[in-house]
Amino acid sequence: LKAPYVENVHDVKNYDATVVGVPFDGGCTYRAGTRFGPQGIRRISALYTPYNYEKGIDLREQMTLCDAGDVFTIPANLEKSFDQISNAVAHIASTGSFPIILGGDHSIGFPTV
């Protein structure tokens, strides 16, 4: 993503959008592994530029973006993991920064809303 990593989560208020990873695959019943999604997205996005040649738009000129790292999830405990995810997204949204969630499985949609 080539976005600066924010070590202090209180600093996300200084950015328009905050990327947060949710490495969780507790809702999968057959093929686990979506917990590696945030790491994979970050790794592959390093190969690309934020400039869109078709539209002539550079995202870095339009908005500020930071990366807050991953939410700590507990693989065997769905309820506590969902609480962690909800609290993280709520904190980011309460600061005025738009949360961008890089996920794991589809079950993380429930706690992020």
Phi and psi in degrees as GROMACS dihedral restraints (atoms count N, CA, C in turn):
[ dihedral_restraints ]
;  ai    aj    ak    al  type     phi  dphi    fc
    3     4     5     6     1    54.6    20    10
    4     5     6     7     1    31.1    20    10
    6     7     8     9     1  -101.8    20    10
    7     8     9    10     1   145.7    20    10
    9    10    11    12     1   -65.0    20    10
   10    11    12    13     1   140.6    20    10
   12    13    14    15     1   -82.8    20    10
   13    14    15    16     1   129.9    20    10
   15    16    17    18     1  -101.8    20    10
   16    17    18    19     1   112.7    20    10
   18    19    20    21     1   -76.7    20    10
   19    20    21    22     1   -36.0    20    10
   21    22    23    24     1   -97.2    20    10
   22    23    24    25     1   113.9    20    10
   24    25    26    27     1   -65.0    20    10
   25    26    27    28     1   -15.0    20    10
   27    28    29    30     1   -75.0    20    10
   28    29    30    31     1   -14.9    20    10
   30    31    32    33     1   -83.3    20    10
   31    32    33    34     1    -3.9    20    10
   33    34    35    36     1   -65.8    20    10
   34    35    36    37     1   -18.2    20    10
   36    37    38    39     1   -64.9    20    10
   37    38    39    40     1   -17.3    20    10
   39    40    41    42     1   -84.8    20    10
   40    41    42    43     1     1.4    20    10
   42    43    44    45     1  -123.1    20    10
   43    44    45    46     1   152.0    20    10
   45    46    47    48     1   -71.8    20    10
   46    47    48    49     1   -37.0    20    10
   48    49    50    51     1  -140.7    20    10
   49    50    51    52     1   147.0    20    10
   51    52    53    54     1  -127.2    20    10
   52    53    54    55     1   125.7    20    10
   54    55    56    57     1   -88.3    20    10
   55    56    57    58     1   131.3    20    10
   57    58    59    60     1  -135.4    20    10
   58    59    60    61     1   133.6    20    10
   60    61    62    63     1   -92.2    20    10
   61    62    63    64     1   143.5    20    10
   63    64    65    66     1  -126.4    20    10
   64    65    66    67     1    86.8    20    10
   66    67    68    69     1   -79.1    20    10
   67    68    69    70     1    81.7    20    10
   69    70    71    72     1  -136.5    20    10
   70    71    72    73     1   131.0    20    10
   72    73    74    75     1  -135.9    20    10
   73    74    75    76     1    30.3    20    10
   75    76    77    78     1   -69.4    20    10
   76    77    78    79     1   -16.3    20    10
   78    79    80    81     1   -90.4    20    10
   79    80    81    82     1    -4.1    20    10
   81    82    83    84     1   -79.6    20    10
   82    83    84    85     1   139.8    20    10
   84    85    86    87     1  -108.9    20    10
   85    86    87    88     1   -20.7    20    10
   87    88    89    90     1  -116.9    20    10
   88    89    90    91     1   -59.4    20    10
   90    91    92    93     1  -117.1    20    10
   91    92    93    94     1    96.5    20    10
   93    94    95    96     1   -73.6    20    10
   94    95    96    97     1   163.3    20    10
   96    97    98    99     1   134.6    20    10
   97    98    99   100     1    -9.2    20    10
   99   100   101   102     1   -68.0    20    10
  100   101   102   103     1   -11.2    20    10
  102   103   104   105     1   -65.5    20    10
  103   104   105   106     1   -17.1    20    10
  105   106   107   108     1   -89.1    20    10
  106   107   108   109     1     1.6    20    10
  108   109   110   111     1   -59.2    20    10
  109   110   111   112     1   -52.2    20    10
  111   112   113   114     1   -58.1    20    10
  112   113   114   115     1   -41.1    20    10
  114   115   116   117     1   -64.0    20    10
  115   116   117   118     1   -43.1    20    10
  117   118   119   120     1   -65.9    20    10
  118   119   120   121     1   -40.3    20    10
  120   121   122   123     1   -64.4    20    10
  121   122   123   124     1   -44.1    20    10
  123   124   125   126     1   -62.8    20    10
  124   125   126   127     1   -41.1    20    10
  126   127   128   129     1   -65.6    20    10
  127   128   129   130     1   -46.6    20    10
  129   130   131   132     1   -73.7    20    10
  130   131   132   133     1   -29.7    20    10
  132   133   134   135     1   -69.6    20    10
  133   134   135   136     1   -17.4    20    10
  135   136   137   138     1   -66.9    20    10
  136   137   138   139     1   -16.5    20    10
  138   139   140   141     1   -84.6    20    10
  139   140   141   142     1   -11.5    20    10
  141   142   143   144     1  -111.7    20    10
  142   143   144   145     1   162.5    20    10
  144   145   146   147     1  -105.4    20    10
  145   146   147   148     1   150.6    20    10
  147   148   149   150     1   -77.2    20    10
  148   149   150   151     1     2.6    20    10
  150   151   152   153     1   -89.1    20    10
  151   152   153   154     1   129.9    20    10
  153   154   155   156     1  -101.3    20    10
  154   155   156   157     1   112.1    20    10
  156   157   158   159     1   -69.9    20    10
  157   158   159   160     1   -34.3    20    10
  159   160   161   162     1   -66.9    20    10
  160   161   162   163     1   -41.7    20    10
  162   163   164   165     1   -92.8    20    10
  163   164   165   166     1   -17.4    20    10
  165   166   167   168     1    70.2    20    10
  166   167   168   169     1    36.2    20    10
  168   169   170   171     1  -120.4    20    10
  169   170   171   172     1   133.3    20    10
  171   172   173   174     1  -106.6    20    10
  172   173   174   175     1   115.7    20    10
  174   175   176   177     1   -60.2    20    10
  175   176   177   178     1   -31.5    20    10
  177   178   179   180     1   -67.7    20    10
  178   179   180   181     1   -24.0    20    10
  180   181   182   183     1   -82.7    20    10
  181   182   183   184     1   -22.1    20    10
  183   184   185   186     1   -92.0    20    10
  184   185   186   187     1   -29.0    20    10
  186   187   188   189     1  -155.4    20    10
  187   188   189   190     1   160.8    20    10
  189   190   191   192     1  -102.9    20    10
  190   191   192   193     1   139.8    20    10
  192   193   194   195     1  -134.8    20    10
  193   194   195   196     1   139.0    20    10
  195   196   197   198     1  -133.7    20    10
  196   197   198   199     1   165.8    20    10
  198   199   200   201     1  -117.8    20    10
  199   200   201   202     1   121.6    20    10
  201   202   203   204     1   -96.2    20    10
  202   203   204   205     1     8.4    20    10
  204   205   206   207     1    82.5    20    10
  205   206   207   208     1  -157.5    20    10
  207   208   209   210     1  -106.2    20    10
  208   209   210   211     1   148.7    20    10
  210   211   212   213     1   -77.1    20    10
  211   212   213   214     1   136.2    20    10
  213   214   215   216     1   -75.5    20    10
  214   215   216   217     1   118.4    20    10
  216   217   218   219     1  -117.8    20    10
  217   218   219   220     1   156.1    20    10
  219   220   221   222     1  -112.1    20    10
  220   221   222   223     1   107.5    20    10
  222   223   224   225     1   -54.0    20    10
  223   224   225   226     1   -36.1    20    10
  225   226   227   228     1   -90.5    20    10
  226   227   228   229     1    -4.0    20    10
  228   229   230   231     1  -125.9    20    10
  229   230   231   232     1    97.3    20    10
  231   232   233   234     1   -63.4    20    10
  232   233   234   235     1   -43.5    20    10
  234   235   236   237     1   -64.6    20    10
  235   236   237   238     1   -47.2    20    10
  237   238   239   240     1   -68.4    20    10
  238   239   240   241     1   -36.8    20    10
  240   241   242   243     1   -63.7    20    10
  241   242   243   244     1   -43.4    20    10
  243   244   245   246     1   -64.3    20    10
  244   245   246   247     1   -36.2    20    10
  246   247   248   249     1   -63.2    20    10
  247   248   249   250     1   -44.1    20    10
  249   250   251   252     1   -60.1    20    10
  250   251   252   253     1   -45.4    20    10
  252   253   254   255     1   -64.1    20    10
  253   254   255   256     1   -46.7    20    10
  255   256   257   258     1   -60.0    20    10
  256   257   258   259     1   -44.8    20    10
  258   259   260   261     1   -63.8    20    10
  259   260   261   262     1   -40.6    20    10
  261   262   263   264     1   -65.2    20    10
  262   263   264   265     1   -47.8    20    10
  264   265   266   267     1   -67.1    20    10
  265   266   267   268     1   -38.5    20    10
  267   268   269   270     1   -63.8    20    10
  268   269   270   271     1   -39.9    20    10
  270   271   272   273     1   -63.4    20    10
  271   272   273   274     1   -46.1    20    10
  273   274   275   276     1   -61.6    20    10
  274   275   276   277     1   -46.9    20    10
  276   277   278   279     1   -64.8    20    10
  277   278   279   280     1   -35.8    20    10
  279   280   281   282     1   -67.8    20    10
  280   281   282   283     1   -21.8    20    10
  282   283   284   285     1   -82.6    20    10
  283   284   285   286     1   -10.1    20    10
  285   286   287   288     1    97.2    20    10
  286   287   288   289     1    -2.6    20    10
  288   289   290   291     1   -87.5    20    10
  289   290   291   292     1   142.5    20    10
  291   292   293   294     1   -83.9    20    10
  292   293   294   295     1   119.7    20    10
  294   295   296   297     1   -78.1    20    10
  295   296   297   298     1   130.9    20    10
  297   298   299   300     1  -113.9    20    10
  298   299   300   301     1   114.8    20    10
  300   301   302   303     1  -100.5    20    10
  301   302   303   304     1   124.2    20    10
  303   304   305   306     1   -99.9    20    10
  304   305   306   307     1   117.8    20    10
  306   307   308   309     1  -107.6    20    10
  307   308   309   310     1   174.6    20    10
  309   310   311   312     1   -90.9    20    10
  310   311   312   313     1  -131.8    20    10
  312   313   314   315     1   -83.2    20    10
  313   314   315   316     1   179.5    20    10
  315   316   317   318     1   -68.5    20    10
  316   317   318   319     1   -18.1    20    10
  318   319   320   321     1   -67.8    20    10
  319   320   321   322     1   -19.0    20    10
  321   322   323   324     1   -72.3    20    10
  322   323   324   325     1    -9.2    20    10
  324   325   326   327     1   -64.1    20    10
  325   326   327   328     1   -34.3    20    10
  327   328   329   330     1   -64.0    20    10
  328   329   330   331     1   -52.6    20    10
  330   331   332   333     1   -73.9    20    10
  331   332   333   334     1   -14.4    20    10
  333   334   335   336     1   -85.7    20    10
  334   335   336   337     1   -11.0    20    10
